[in-house]
Amino acid sequence: MMQTAQDYCREGRQQPLTPEGNEKAKECYEKAIKENDKYLPAYAEYSYVHLRDCQNRWTPDREASLDEAERLADIAVALGNDVTSGWHNDFRGRWYRAMVYWNRGDFTTSFQEFAAARALITDPKRIDTDTADLDADMAEAYIYYGDPKQALALIDGAAARHPAPPYWHGWNRARAYYMAKRYDDALATIRGMSSPPNDVRLIEAASEAQLKHLDDARRIMGEFSKIEPGWTLQKSGEYRYGDNAARDHWLDGLSKAGLK
C-alpha cells in the first residue's frame, strides 16, 4: 500500500533522537514533501530536524542547518497564510519558526511568533493539549532568555491543561528549576520522569554539584559522557542566551560536576 505524506511524517516522528535517527527522519520528511508539496506538517517538522542538527552539533555547519530550518519554517508559515492551501491559519509554521528565532538569539521575535502561533490554536478537540505543548516549548526559550520564573509559569499552565504531558515537559521543568536555583525541585522532577533521555543527566549532575553532592554529580556526569563522549563545556556554552549570567550559572554547575 502506497504511503501518504501523513504516513511519512508519522514515521519521521518515530525516529530516535540520535544522529542516525535524525538522518532517517530527514528522509521521511523529504518523501512526505515529494508525495504532497503542500503538506504543511512535513515542512514544519523537517525544520525541527535541521534545528536539532544545529542544537546537538550533529552537523559541521551549524549556521547552514539553522538557515535550512528557517527556510522550511517559512514555507510552513506561507502555507498557513494561504487561504487556498488547505492549511489556512495552521499554527505550526509560526511555532517552529519561533524556535528558529530564539536559537538565533532573537528572543523578541521568537516570543512574537509564539504568541501568533498560540492565537491560531482553535480546534476545540485539541486546544488544551496543543496550547500546553506550545507553552511548555516556549518555556525553553524563556530559560535561555534568562527568565526561569516565566518559564515555570508556562509549564505550570501547561500541566493544568494537559492530562498526560509528554516527557519533555518535565525536561524543561527540571531545567527551569535549575536556572531558578531550585536544585532539589529539579532533582525531584527528574526522578519522577520515566526513562529520561541522556541529556537530562546534565541537569541532574549540575543540580547535585550545586548542592555540593560532588561524588553523585561526577558519577552522573560520567554516565552522561559514556554516551556522549564528545560533548564539552564549550559546546554547552555555545547556545544563544539573553542573559550571560544565566549561561554562567549553567556552565558553573556543569563544570563543578566534571564536564570537561
C-alpha positions in Angstrom: 0.0 0.0 0.0 1.4 3.4 -1.0 2.4 5.6 1.9 0.9 9.1 2.2 2.6 12.3 3.3 0.9 11.8 6.7 2.4 8.3 6.9 5.9 9.5 6.2 5.6 12.3 8.8 4.4 9.8 11.4 7.4 7.6 10.5 9.7 10.6 10.8 8.4 11.5 14.3 9.1 7.9 15.5 12.8 8.1 14.8 15.1 8.1 17.8 16.8 11.4 18.9 20.2 10.3 17.6 22.3 11.5 14.6 21.3 8.3 12.7 17.6 8.8 13.7 17.8 12.4 12.6 19.1 11.5 9.2 16.3 8.9 8.8 13.8 11.5 9.8 15.1 13.8 7.1 14.5 11.0 4.5 10.9 10.6 5.8 10.1 14.3 5.5 11.6 14.6 2.1 9.4 11.7 1.0 6.4 13.4 2.5 7.1 16.6 0.6 7.6 14.7 -2.6 4.3 13.0 -2.1 2.5 16.2 -1.3 4.4 19.5 -1.6 1.6 21.4 0.1 1.6 19.3 3.3 2.4 21.9 6.0 3.3 19.5 8.8 6.1 18.0 6.7 7.8 21.4 6.3 7.3 22.3 10.0 8.7 19.0 11.3 11.5 18.9 8.8 12.5 22.4 10.0 12.8 21.0 13.5 15.1 18.1 12.3 17.5 20.7 11.0 17.2 22.7 14.2 18.2 19.5 16.2 21.2 19.2 14.0 22.3 22.7 15.0 21.5 22.3 18.7 23.2 18.9 19.1 26.2 19.8 16.9 25.4 16.9 14.6 26.5 18.9 11.6 29.8 20.5 10.7 28.0 23.7 9.6 25.5 24.8 12.3 24.6 28.0 10.7 23.7 26.2 7.4 21.4 23.9 9.4 19.8 26.9 11.1 19.3 28.6 7.8 17.6 25.5 6.4 15.4 25.2 9.4 14.3 28.8 8.9 13.7 28.3 5.2 11.4 25.3 5.8 9.6 27.0 8.6 9.0 30.0 6.3 7.4 27.7 3.8 5.1 26.3 6.5 4.2 29.8 7.5 3.4 30.7 3.9 1.1 27.7 3.6 -0.6 28.7 6.8 -1.2 32.2 5.4 -2.5 30.9 2.1 -6.3 30.6 2.1 -6.2 28.2 -0.8 -3.6 25.8 0.7 -5.9 23.7 2.9 -3.8 24.7 5.9 -5.0 28.3 6.3 -4.3 29.5 9.9 -2.5 26.4 10.9 -0.3 27.4 13.9 2.6 25.0 13.4 4.6 27.1 10.9 4.8 30.0 13.3 5.6 27.7 16.3 8.5 26.1 14.6 9.8 29.5 13.3 9.7 30.8 16.8 12.1 28.0 17.8 14.5 29.0 15.0 14.4 32.7 16.1 15.4 32.0 19.7 18.2 29.7 18.6 19.4 32.7 16.6 19.3 34.8 19.8 16.4 36.9 18.6 14.2 36.3 21.6 11.9 39.3 20.9 10.8 38.0 17.5 10.6 34.4 18.9 8.1 35.4 21.6 6.1 37.3 19.0 6.0 34.2 16.8 5.0 32.0 19.8 2.1 34.5 20.6 1.0 34.5 16.9 1.0 30.7 16.9 -0.9 30.5 20.2 -3.6 32.7 18.8 -4.2 30.3 15.9 -4.9 27.3 18.1 -8.6 27.0 17.8 -9.5 23.3 17.3 -11.8 22.6 20.2 -10.7 18.9 20.3 -7.0 19.8 20.7 -6.9 23.4 22.0 -5.8 22.3 25.5 -3.1 19.8 24.5 -1.8 21.9 21.7 -1.7 25.1 23.8 0.0 23.1 26.6 2.7 21.8 24.2 3.3 25.2 22.8 3.6 26.8 26.2 5.9 24.2 27.5 8.1 24.7 24.4 8.0 28.5 24.8 9.2 27.9 28.4 12.5 26.6 26.9 13.0 29.9 25.1 12.4 31.8 28.4 15.0 29.5 30.1 17.7 30.7 27.6 16.4 34.2 27.7 17.1 34.2 31.4 13.6 34.3 32.9 13.1 30.9 34.7 10.2 32.3 36.7 8.2 32.9 33.5 9.3 29.5 32.2 7.9 27.8 35.2 4.6 29.7 35.0 4.2 28.5 31.4 5.0 24.9 32.4 2.6 25.1 35.3 -0.1 26.3 33.0 0.7 23.6 30.5 0.3 21.0 33.3 -3.1 22.3 34.2 -4.2 21.8 30.5 -2.5 18.5 29.6 -3.7 15.4 31.5 -0.7 13.3 30.3 2.1 15.6 29.1 5.0 14.1 27.1 8.3 13.6 28.8 9.9 16.7 27.5 7.6 18.9 29.6 9.4 17.5 32.6 12.8 18.1 31.0 12.0 21.8 30.5 10.6 22.0 34.1 13.8 20.5 35.5 16.0 22.9 33.6 13.8 25.8 34.7 14.1 24.8 38.3 17.9 24.5 38.0 18.1 28.0 36.4 15.9 29.3 39.3 18.4 27.7 41.7 15.7 25.3 43.0 18.0 22.3 42.7 16.1 19.9 44.9 13.0 20.6 42.8 15.0 19.9 39.6 16.1 16.6 41.0 12.7 15.6 42.2 11.3 16.3 38.7 13.9 14.2 37.0 13.4 11.3 39.4 9.7 11.4 38.5 10.4 11.0 34.8 10.2 7.6 33.1 13.3 6.8 31.0 14.5 10.3 30.5 17.0 10.9 27.7 20.7 11.1 28.3 20.8 14.9 28.1 18.7 15.1 31.3 21.7 13.8 33.2 23.4 17.2 32.6 20.6 18.9 34.6 20.8 16.2 37.3 24.6 16.3 37.6 24.7 20.2 37.7 22.0 20.2 40.3 23.8 17.7 42.5 27.0 19.7 42.1 25.3 23.0 43.2 24.1 21.1 46.3 27.7 20.1 46.9 27.0 16.4 46.3 30.1 16.2 44.2 30.5 12.4 44.2 27.0 11.9 42.9 27.4 14.8 40.4 30.6 13.3 38.9 29.1 9.8 38.8 26.1 11.1 36.9 28.3 13.2 34.6 30.4 10.1 33.9 27.3 8.2 32.9 26.4 11.1 30.5 29.8 11.2 29.0 29.9 7.4 28.3 27.0 8.0 25.9 28.1 11.5 24.6 31.9 11.4 24.9 32.3 14.4 22.5 30.1 16.8 24.5 32.1 19.5 26.2 31.7 22.6 28.4 32.5 24.7 25.4 29.6 23.2 23.3 27.2 23.7 26.2 28.2 27.4 26.2 27.6 27.9 22.5 23.8 28.2 22.8 22.4 31.7 22.5 21.3 33.3 25.8 19.5 36.5 26.5 21.4 36.9 29.8 25.1 36.0 30.2 24.5 35.4 34.0 22.1 32.5 33.0 24.8 31.0 30.8 27.4 31.3 33.5 25.1 29.7 36.1 24.6 26.7 33.8 28.2 26.3 32.9 29.2 26.6 36.6 27.1 23.6 37.6 28.4 21.5 34.7 32.0 22.4 35.4 31.6 21.5 39.1 30.1 18.2 38.0 33.2 17.4 36.0 32.2 18.2 32.4 35.4 19.0 30.5 
